[in-house]
Amino acid sequence: MNVHVAPWPNGHHPDDPRFVFARDVITGLTQQPKQLPPKYFYDETGSHLFEEITRLPEYYPTRTELKILRDRGADIASIIPPGAALVEFGAGATTKVRLLLERCRFAAYVPVDISGAFLNGQANGLRADFPDLAVHAVVADFTTPFLLPDAVKDMPKVGFFPGSTIGNFDPAEAAAFLQGARDILGEGATMIVGVDLEKAEPVLHAAYNDSAGVTAKFNENVLARVNRELGGDFDLSAFAHQAVYNRERHRIEMHLVSLKAQTAHLCDKSFSFSAGESIHTESSYKYSTERFQRLARESGWMPQAIWTDRDKMFSVHALTTKRD
């Protein structure tokens, strides 16, 4: 069989996003065990699939966090200075941020996300619904340093990181993210973070192995994206979604498991898989409130407040850089 193998994109230009994507995929697939960075789930297709996940009956985090934001909105608003700029790291759909915008007197909103098309569409919707709010969309990888728009430079800063995305980082990466967010937001900033809590394993298993198969499509989309954008030839039908709970490390692990011995190609490289071998695509760490607050302190933040639902399924933390 003749296999078309795409060359490295754009002549190895290190600033080209396609080159960075290809480099990260190749680096991950040459490791043992194989892995892919979860940020590459979120092209436009992946972003829409994730929004579909959030509406599934098994997926408790979104509806539980939304209830906390609704029920405790006045408490959250009380710690946010008027005229602040709200900076959302990894902005997705605007459902959650609208709850803050309706309760708090923000002067500006800065959504930051790697998926430019999805981001700009959501930003346009907010501009229409909040005509007095200055919306400055920033297309960037929020896990790396980026510059805030000059227009918000002198405003108080409030970071927003909902959806338990902090759990997608291992603890060292989570600490690095929180330290980076502190540097970006500056002294005197506030940070609102959604954190998923430890709970019974059957609840976790159902949330990441939904009966409709949407999470499987979301997981498989990362390989579809490699094929679509980088010219790979991964056979999606030869990989299966798997999500399992690693009790020792307090995390759900998502994998794409090879259903047979096979070889895939990308950018003049070959990647061999044995039957049953997997690509680790995402982790979702679950925290106790004490462990997360300890992580925040070690990252230069001071815990200010915490809100949870009645069943202690999820938590929303307010952190500050101010010290008494």
WORA-V727881 format. One line per field, one symbol per residue. ss: DSSP state (@ for helix, = for strand, . for the rest). phi: phi as a letter, one per 30 degrees, with the letter a starting at -180 (. if undefined). psi: psi as a letter, one per 40 degrees, with the letter a starting at -180 (. if undefined). A space follows every 10 residues. Layout:
ss: ???
phi: ???
psi: ???
This chain:
ss: ........@@ @@....@@@@ @@@@@@@@@. ...==..@@@ @..@@@@@@@ @@@......@ @@@@@@@@@@ @.@@@@@@.. ...======. ....@@@@@@ @@@..===== ===..@@@@@ @@@@@@@@@. ...==..==. .........@ @@....==== =...@@@@.. @@@@@@@@@@ @@@@@....= =======... @@@@@@@@.. ...@@@@@@@ @@@@@@@@@@ .....@@@== ======.... ========.. .=====..== ===....=== =====.=.@@ @@@@@@@@.. .=======.. ...======= ....
phi: .dcdcddedh iiddcdeddd eddddddddc dbddabdddd dcdddddddd ddedcdddcd eddddedddd dcedddddcc ddidccccdi dcdceddddd ddcccddabb dbadcddded ddddddeddb dccdcbdbda dddbdbcdee dcecdecbdb bdihdeddcd eddddddddd dddddididc bcbdbdcdad dedddddcbd ddiddddddd dddddeddcc idbddddcbb dbbbccddch bdccbccdda dabcbahicc bcbddjdbcd cacbdccddd ddddddddcj ccecabbbde chdbbbcccb cdbd
psi: hhhhhiihhf ffheehdddd ddddddddee ihiiiihede dfaddddddd dddeeiddgd dddddddddd deddddddeh iieihhhhhf hbiedddddd dddigidihg hhidgddddd dddddddddg dehhhghhhi heeihihiid dedeiihhih gaefddeeii dddddddddd dddddiieii hhhhhiiiah dddddddefi deeddddddd ddddddddde fifhhdeeii hhhihgddef ihhhihhhei hihiihfeii hihiheiihh diigihiidd dddddddeee ihhdihhiid efdiihhhii eih.
